[in-house]
């Protein structure tokens, strides 16, 4: 996309937003100017779906996210949308009454963005149609990862997604979408062909690389900052059987393994994917690689990793599975129970021996005090690099890996947050930023969008001029 195309896109979006906003100005009452209750009954009459308010019988369950730590949050109301008209009505109501907006599909945000207290939550899980069409598929914004993969599997197709079965496909795409097919096919957002978007500033739009390309650019990695997506169309890829190999290494060799892993994977065929987990549990350090390959190639890939790492594995488990069995193996089943995680991320441009030692040192220090926690290291090479850093809102196209720092079910979430903040500080200038799908509170948005931030802010200002849409990032 050239700069003229982008300026044209912004002008079109601005005209749309101004026209629709002006039409509703007569009823615009800023929340700060009035203590009266918003006219919820007027909104309810416009909806085909449900409107739930605090005190309604289903409100408590409807506001629940994947993580129970946000059960105490209190949205102003929840719209369970039955279609795009409901999303449009909710967005217009929020605009006219100056109420923050939050969109919910899978509800997996680490900061509970889609249960924000005081916000009008637009729950799009009812938009769950899946329509395959040759090598493309169009899905409603409420579709989850496993549901989509199972439907595509029946046609012999698949899509590069993450592994958690209950993650919303829309949210995954909007943040980028890293998964076991990233090296071969790129990010989930790289497969996006077009999308329909409701803009908080007014109206809806169909967008693609040729229709409102500036908005389409923002949807590919911008973290849902430009609007509420109602449907998405993707290019699919062939479904395939896989080898899944878990390789355990001696913990004392973790730095050597991490350095070797990065060197080995950078030269490996794109059909091979691997990540590395370095963990602390009950005072014990752990080091394990996950390798995913086309069926029949797992043993060769495992030999390549161990040879480059220069240390023998202490244990290996290898399985050959068909497409959906592999999907369930990688995701831990067809569904996932609610659980609490405290997490954050860094992005690194390279993994040198010194950087590897720093990463391992963070986990080692955690293990020495008997605390749990781990870092999950995912690659950003292969087909991820086929797209230029400024060709989509996702900026990390020339980097080596994401580091996801996680504490599962922490007894003290504040302590886990402090540990992750310390990990960021310890890594220091080796960290280029962070991944928008692992958002943390209180972070500067430049950590997620780097050189793309100003352009993303410009699109957001056009589509959401009142700054109503809440994504967990302080814009």
TACOR-V951174 format. One record per residue. N is the residue number from 0. RES is the residue in one letter. SS is DSSP state (H for helix, E for strand, C for the rest). D_LAST is the distance of its C-alpha to the last C-alpha in whole Angstrom. Layout:
# TACOR-V951174
<<N/RES/SS/D_LAST> <N/RES/SS/D_LAST>>
This chain:
# TACOR-V951174
<<0/X/C/25> <1/X/C/25> <2/X/H/23> <3/X/H/26> <4/X/H/25> <5/X/H/21> <6/X/H/21> <7/X/H/24> <8/X/H/21> <9/X/H/19> <10/X/H/22> <11/X/H/23> <12/X/H/20> <13/X/H/19> <14/X/H/23> <15/X/H/22> <16/X/H/19> <17/X/H/21> <18/X/H/24> <19/X/H/23> <20/X/H/21> <21/X/H/24> <22/X/H/27> <23/X/C/25> <24/X/H/25> <25/X/H/28> <26/X/H/27> <27/X/C/23> <28/X/C/23> <29/X/C/20> <30/X/H/20> <31/X/H/20> <32/X/H/23> <33/X/C/25> <34/X/C/26> <35/X/C/28> <36/X/C/27> <37/X/C/26> <38/X/C/28> <39/X/H/28> <40/X/H/31> <41/X/H/31> <42/X/H/28> <43/X/H/30> <44/X/H/33> <45/X/H/31> <46/X/C/30> <47/X/C/32> <48/X/C/30> <49/X/E/30> <50/X/E/28> <51/X/E/28> <52/X/E/28> <53/X/C/28> <54/X/C/32> <55/X/C/32> <56/X/C/34> <57/X/C/32> <58/X/H/29> <59/X/H/29> <60/X/H/29> <61/X/H/27> <62/X/C/24> <63/X/C/25> <64/X/C/23> <65/X/C/25> <66/X/C/24> <67/X/H/26> <68/X/H/24> <69/X/H/22> <70/X/C/25> <71/X/C/24> <72/X/C/21> <73/X/C/22> <74/X/C/20> <75/X/C/21> <76/X/E/23> <77/X/E/23> <78/X/E/24> <79/X/E/26> <80/X/C/26> <81/X/C/29> <82/X/C/28> <83/X/H/26> <84/X/H/27> <85/X/H/26> <86/X/H/22> <87/X/H/23> <88/X/H/24> <89/X/H/22> <90/X/H/19> <91/X/H/21> <92/X/H/22> <93/X/H/18> <94/X/H/18> <95/X/H/21> <96/X/H/21> <97/X/C/17> <98/X/C/16> <99/X/C/13> <100/X/E/14> <101/X/E/14> <102/X/E/16> <103/X/E/19> <104/X/C/21> <105/X/C/23> <106/X/C/21> <107/X/C/20> <108/X/C/17> <109/X/C/17> <110/X/C/15> <111/X/C/17> <112/X/H/14> <113/X/H/16> <114/X/H/18> <115/X/C/16> <116/X/C/18> <117/X/C/18> <118/X/C/16> <119/X/E/18> <120/X/E/19> <121/X/E/20> <122/X/E/22> <123/X/C/23> <124/X/C/26> <125/X/C/29> <126/X/C/28> <127/X/C/30> <128/X/C/32> <129/X/E/33> <130/X/E/35> <131/X/E/36> <132/X/E/38> <133/X/C/39> <134/X/C/37> <135/X/E/34> <136/X/E/32> <137/X/E/30> <138/X/E/29> <139/X/E/27> <140/X/C/23> <141/X/C/25> <142/X/C/27> <143/X/E/27> <144/X/H/28> <145/X/H/32> <146/X/H/33> <147/X/H/32> <148/X/H/34> <149/X/H/37> <150/X/H/37> <151/X/H/36> <152/X/H/39> <153/X/C/42> <154/X/C/41> <155/X/C/41> <156/X/E/38> <157/X/E/35> <158/X/C/31> <159/X/C/29> <160/X/C/27> <161/X/C/26> <162/X/C/29> <163/X/C/28> <164/X/C/30> <165/X/C/28> <166/X/C/24> <167/X/E/23> <168/X/H/23> <169/X/H/21> <170/X/H/18> <171/X/H/20> <172/X/H/20> <173/X/H/16> <174/X/H/15> <175/X/C/18> <176/X/C/21> <177/X/C/24> <178/X/C/27> <179/X/C/31> <180/X/C/31> <181/X/H/28> <182/X/H/31> <183/X/H/33> <184/X/H/31> <185/X/C/27> <186/X/C/24> <187/X/H/24> <188/X/H/22> <189/X/H/24> <190/X/H/27> <191/X/E/25> <192/X/E/27> <193/X/E/25> <194/X/E/23> <195/X/E/23> <196/X/E/20> <197/X/E/19> <198/X/C/17> <199/X/C/15> <200/X/C/16> <201/X/C/19> <202/X/C/22> <203/X/E/22> <204/X/E/23> <205/X/E/25> <206/X/E/23> <207/X/E/25> <208/X/C/25> <209/X/C/27> <210/X/C/26> <211/X/C/22> <212/X/H/22> <213/X/H/18> <214/X/H/17> <215/X/H/19> <216/X/H/18> <217/X/H/14> <218/X/H/16> <219/X/C/18> <220/X/C/15> <221/X/C/12> <222/X/C/12> <223/X/C/12> <224/X/C/9> <225/X/C/11> <226/X/C/14> <227/X/E/16> <228/X/E/19> <229/X/E/23> <230/X/E/25> <231/X/E/25> <232/X/E/28> <233/X/E/28> <234/X/E/31> <235/X/C/33> <236/X/E/35> <237/X/E/39> <238/X/C/39> <239/X/C/41> <240/X/C/43> <241/X/E/41> <242/X/E/42> <243/X/E/40> <244/X/E/41> <245/X/E/40> <246/X/E/41> <247/X/E/42> <248/X/E/42> <249/X/C/44> <250/X/H/41> <251/X/H/42> <252/X/H/42> <253/X/H/38> <254/X/H/37> <255/X/H/40> <256/X/H/39> <257/X/H/35> <258/X/H/36> <259/X/H/39> <260/X/H/36> <261/X/H/34> <262/X/H/37> <263/X/H/39> <264/X/H/36> <265/X/H/35> <266/X/H/38> <267/X/C/39> <268/X/C/39> <269/X/C/36> <270/X/C/38> <271/X/C/37> <272/X/E/34> <273/X/E/34> <274/X/E/32> <275/X/E/33> <276/X/E/32> <277/X/E/33> <278/X/E/33> <279/X/E/34> <280/X/E/36> <281/X/C/39> <282/X/C/39> <283/X/E/40> <284/X/E/38> <285/X/E/38> <286/X/E/37> <287/X/E/37> <288/X/E/37> <289/X/E/36> <290/X/E/37> <291/X/E/37> <292/X/E/40> <293/X/E/42> <294/X/C/45> <295/X/C/47> <296/X/C/45> <297/X/H/44> <298/X/H/47> <299/X/H/47> <300/X/H/43> <301/X/H/44> <302/X/H/46> <303/X/H/44> <304/X/H/42> <305/X/H/44> <306/X/H/46> <307/X/H/43> <308/X/H/42> <309/X/C/46> <310/X/C/46> <311/X/C/48> <312/X/E/46> <313/X/E/47> <314/X/E/46> <315/X/E/46> <316/X/E/45> <317/X/E/45> <318/X/E/45> <319/X/E/45> <320/X/E/44> <321/X/C/43> <322/X/H/40> <323/X/H/39> <324/X/H/41> <325/X/H/39> <326/X/H/36> <327/X/H/37> <328/X/H/38> <329/X/H/35> <330/X/H/33> <331/X/C/35> <332/X/C/36> <333/X/C/36> <334/X/C/33> <335/X/C/32> <336/X/C/32> <337/X/C/29> <338/X/C/28> <339/X/C/26> <340/X/E/24> <341/X/E/22> <342/X/E/21> <343/X/E/18> <344/X/E/19> <345/X/E/19> <346/X/E/20> <347/X/E/24> <348/X/C/25> <349/X/C/29> <350/X/C/31> <351/X/C/33> <352/X/H/36> <353/X/H/34> <354/X/H/31> <355/X/H/32> <356/X/H/34> <357/X/H/31> <358/X/H/30> <359/X/H/33> <360/X/H/33> <361/X/H/30> <362/X/H/32> <363/X/H/35> <364/X/H/34> <365/X/H/33> <366/X/H/36> <367/X/H/38> <368/X/C/37> <369/X/C/37> <370/X/C/34> <371/X/C/32> <372/X/E/30> <373/X/E/29> <374/X/E/27> <375/X/E/27> <376/X/E/28> <377/X/E/27> <378/X/E/28> <379/X/C/26> <380/X/C/29> <381/X/H/31> <382/X/H/30> <383/X/H/26> <384/X/H/27> <385/X/H/29> <386/X/C/25> <387/X/C/24> <388/X/C/21> <389/X/C/19> <390/X/C/21> <391/X/C/19> <392/X/C/15> <393/X/C/16> <394/X/C/17> <395/X/C/20> <396/X/C/23> <397/X/C/25> <398/X/C/24> <399/X/C/27> <400/X/E/25> <401/X/E/23> <402/X/E/23> <403/X/E/23> <404/X/E/24> <405/X/E/25> <406/X/E/27> <407/X/E/28> <408/X/C/29> <409/X/C/29> <410/X/C/31> <411/X/C/28> <412/X/H/25> <413/X/H/24> <414/X/H/26> <415/X/H/25> <416/X/H/21> <417/X/H/23> <418/X/H/25> <419/X/H/22> <420/X/H/20> <421/X/H/24> <422/X/H/24> <423/X/H/21> <424/X/H/22> <425/X/H/26> <426/X/H/25> <427/X/H/23> <428/X/H/23> <429/X/H/25> <430/X/E/21> <431/X/E/19> <432/X/E/16> <433/X/C/15> <434/X/C/16> <435/X/H/13> <436/X/H/16> <437/X/H/16> <438/X/C/13> <439/X/C/13> <440/X/C/12> <441/X/C/11> <442/X/C/10> <443/X/E/8> <444/X/C/7> <445/X/H/10> <446/X/H/12> <447/X/H/11> <448/X/H/11> <449/X/H/13> <450/X/H/15> <451/X/H/13> <452/X/H/10> <453/X/H/11> <454/X/H/13> <455/X/H/10> <456/X/H/8> <457/X/H/11> <458/X/H/12> <459/X/H/9> <460/X/H/10> <461/X/H/14> <462/X/H/14> <463/X/C/11> <464/X/C/12> <465/X/C/12> <466/X/C/8> <467/X/C/11> <468/X/E/10> <469/X/C/9> <470/X/C/9> <471/X/C/9> <472/X/C/6> <473/X/E/4> <474/X/C/0>>
